[in-house]
C-alpha cells in the first residue's frame, strides 16, 4: 500500500474548512446535521524539525557544488524559502546594506509548469537583513554565476535553466550523505536560522516580519528554549535549591533574618542571571536595560537583578540595604 496523498498536517488544515462547509449546508437545510464530529481532527501536530548545527552547516556548504553555496546561506541566515530563492534577481540583493528583497516566489504547478507569483501570504513580500559575514560569499557568487543585468536570476542550474525541486533534490541528498546529515530538508535551514534569530532575543513581531508570516503561530515555535539553553537554566535552578539546602532550615521567622538567610539564594540567583544573560535568553529585543524583578515565594522579599555593569551584575534585596 502506497503512502497517503496528504500528510497529517495537511489533513488537519483541511478539516476545519470541511467542517465550516458542512455547517453552512446544515444551516441552509441541505443536510440534517454536520457530519464532521471528529474531536481533535482539526488540531495540527507538526513534529519538531531538526536544527542543523553550525559545524554541520559548514560541512554541508563544503559538500555542495559552489554555485549553490550562497543559496544555502540565504536559506539559513535570511530565512528564505526554496521558491523565494529560485525567484531572486540580482537587483533584489543589496550587498552594501546587507539585505535581500523578497518580491516574488517560483511555483511549480501540478502539470510541471513553472510560474512566478507574489509570495503568500502578502506579508511574504519583505526585506530581510543578513549577516555581513556572508556578504563576500554572495558577492563572489554574483560575479561568477549571475549575468550583469539587474533582472538576471541569482540561482540557476549549470545550463542556465530554472531551479526545480526535483532536480535540486538529487544534489541536496548527495551533499547531505557526504556531510553526515541524512534526513535534513532544505526548509530545515530556514528553521535553523529562525531558531538562531529567536535565540538572540528577537521579539515575536520581529520574527513574524523576518519569516514573512501574518500569524503568530509559526513564530511562536521559535520562542522556545533550545535543549542546550534549557539544560543550562535547569542547572542554574539546581544551584538555587542546593544553596538553600546548604543553609539549612530557617530558625527564625523575622523578616530581617529571612533577608540575611537569603544571601545564599541571591548568589544562586546570580548564577541564573549570568546563565540567561550569557546565553542571550531573557534579554529580548527592545528590552535594553529593563530591570528584571523576580519574587521568591516563601522568602518575603524580591530579588532585583539589574543588567550587568562592567564585569559583574548587581543583586540586592529591597529593604536590606
N, C-alpha and C positions, 0 to 999 in steps of 0.2 A: 504494500500500500504506500503510495507516494506521500510526500509531505503536504500539509494543508496549504491551500492557496493563500491564506491570510494568517498572520501571526496573532497571538492573543491580544496584543496591544491594539492592532487594527480592529479586531472584533469588539474590544471594549469601547473603542471610539465610535463604532458604527451603531452599537446597541442603543445609546440614548436617542439617536436620530430616529431609529425604527420605533422606539417607544413613543416619541413625540408624534410620529405619523399615525400610529395606531390610536393614540389618544384623541387626535383630531377626528379620525374616522368614527370612533365611538361617540364622540360628541355630536357628530353630524348624523348619527343613526345608521351609518353604513354597516356597522358591525355591532354585536350585542355588548361586547366588552373588550378591553385591551388585553390581547393575549400575552403581551410582554410583561411577565410577572416573575422573572428570574432575579432573585435577590443577589445584589453584588455583581450582576453581569456587566454593568457599565463602569465598574471600577478598574482603572488601569493599574497594573502592577508590573512595571518595567524592571527587569533585573539590572542591577548596578553594573555599568560598563567599566572595564578596566582602565586604569590610568597608566600611561606609558612613563616609566621612569626616565629621568633626564639622560642617564647613561645609555639606556636602551634607545632613546630617541637619536642620540648622537651616532650610535652604531647603525641604526636604521638609515640615517642620512648617508652614511658611508657606503651602504649596500645598494642604495637607489641609483639609477642612472642619473648623471649630473643634470640633465635637463628637467628633472622632477624634484630636485632638492629644494628649490625656492618654493615650490608648490606645497611641500610638507611643512616648511617653516611658516608659511602664511596660514595653513590649516590649523597649526598649533598656536601661534602667537598673535594671530589676528582673528581667530575663531571663525574661519570661512568654511562654508560647505563645499562639496565637490562641484555642484552646479555653479556656484558663485565663482569658484576658482577657474572653471572652464570658460567662463564668460568674461573674464577680466581683460581689459585693454591696457595698452601702455599708458594712456592718459589717466588711468584710474590710480596709478601708483605715484605717490609724491615722496621721493627719497629725501628731500630736504626737510620736510615736516614729519617724515616717518609715519605716514598714514596711507590707507587704501580706501578707495571709494567703491562701495558695492551698489551698483545701479541696475544690475540685471542678473539673470540666472539661466543656465543652459538646461533645458528639459528634454528628455528623450520620451517620445510618445510611444504608445503601445505598438504601433507599426514600425518602430525603429527610427522614425524621422526625428531630427534634432531641431528644436526651436528655442529662441530666446524670449524670455518673458520677465516681467518685473518680479522681484523676489516676493514670496508670500510668507508671512503676512506683509502688509505695506511697510511695517517697521523694519523689514529686511533691507530697505534702502537706508544706508547708513554710511558713516565714515568711521573707520576703526584705526586706532593708532597701533603701531607695532614697535617692539624694542629697537632702539638704534643699533644694537649689536648685530642685527640680521640685515641691515641696510647694505653693507658691502656685498653680501651674497646675492641680494636682489639686484644690485647694480650690475654685477658680473653676469647674471642671468639675462638681464635686458640687453646688454651689449652683445652677448653671444648668440642668443636664441630668438630674439624678438626683432622684427622689422622696424625701421626708424619711424614709420608713420604712426601718428597718435592713436589711431583706431586699430592698430595691429594687436592680434591676440597674444596674450602673455604666455599661455601654455598650450602647446600643440604637440602632436605626435612627431616622430622622427621624419616623416614625409610631409609634414605641414598640415595634416588633417586634424579635424576637431577631436577633442578628447571624448571618449566614451567609457562608461563604467566597465563595460565588458572587456574592452581592450586593455584598460589600465589594470584590471583585476589580476591578470597573469603576472604583470610586472610587480605589482604590490605583494602578491603571495610569495613570489620568489625572494624578494628582499626580506620579507618577514622571516622566512625559514632560515636564511643566512644570518640574520640578526638575532635569532633565537627568541622571536616574539610571535609565535603562532597564535592565530585566533584574533589578532588585533585588527580592528576595522579602521579605515581612513577617518571615519567620523569620530573615532575614539581620540584622535589627535585634537580635534575641536573640544572634546570633553576634557582632555588633559589641560588644554590652555584655559578653559573656563574655570577649572578647579584651581589652577595656579593663580588666576586673577582673583578668585574669591579668597584665597589664602593670603593675598596681600592686603586684604581689608576692603575690597570693592563693595560698595553698597548694592542692595537689591536692584535699584533703579539703574545703576551703572552697569551691572551685569546684563540686565534686560536690553539696554541700548547696545552694548557690545555684541551680544548674541543675536540681536535682531528679533526679539520676541516682544509681544504685547502682553502676554500672560505671565504672571509671577510664578506659575507652577514650575516651569522649566528652570527658571533662575534660582528658585529655592533649593533645587537639588544640589547646587554648588555652595550653599551656605552651610553645609555640614562640615564637621571637622574631619580631616584625613586621619587614617589609622595612626600615623606617627605622632601627630599632634595630640590625638585623643589619649594615646598611651603616656605622653609626657605630662599632660594635665592630670591624668589619674595618678601618676607617680607623685606629683606635687601635692595632690589632695591627701595621699597616703602620708606624706610628711606632716600635714596638719594633724592628722589623727595620732601619729606616732609622737608628735611633740606634746600633745595633751596627755597621752598615756605616761610619758616620761615624767611629767609634772605631778601626776597622781591626782586623786580627788580633792576638791576644794574643801578646806577646813573651816571656811567662814562664808557667810552669805552676804557680807558687806560689799557695797559697790566698789569701795576703794580696793579691797583685797582682790576682787574679781578683775579689776583693771590691771593690777600687778601680775596676777596669775596669767593674764592673757598675753604677757610679753612673749612667752614661748610660742603662742599661737600666732603672734604678729610675725615672728621670724619665719614660721612655716608659710604664712600667707604671702610673705615676701617672695618665697620660692615660686608660688603660683603666679604672682605678678611678673616675676622675671621670666618664667617659662612662657607665659602668654605674650609678653612683650617681645621676647627674642624670636618667638615663632610667628609673630605678626598676626596673632589670632583675634584679640579683642579690640584692637585699635582699628576701627572701621574708617572708611573714607569720610572726611568731614568732621571726624571727632576731635582731631588735633590733640589739644592738651586737656580734654574733658576729664574731670575728676571721676573716678570710679568709686562708688560707695558700696560696701559690702557689709550687710548686717550679719552678725554671728549670733544665732539663736541660742539662748541659754547663758550668754556672757553679759547681757545687759548693756552692751555698748556697740558702737560701729567702728569698723576699721576703715580708715581713709587711705586709699592708695592713690598717690599722685604720680604722673608720668616721670620717668627717670630724668634726673637733672645732673649732668656731669657723669660720674661713674656709678652713682647709686640712687635709688629711689627713696622717698621719704615715707615712712609709715608712722602713723600716730593714732592714738586713741583719744577721741574728743573727750575733754573733761579730765584727762590725766596729765596734762602738761604742767 
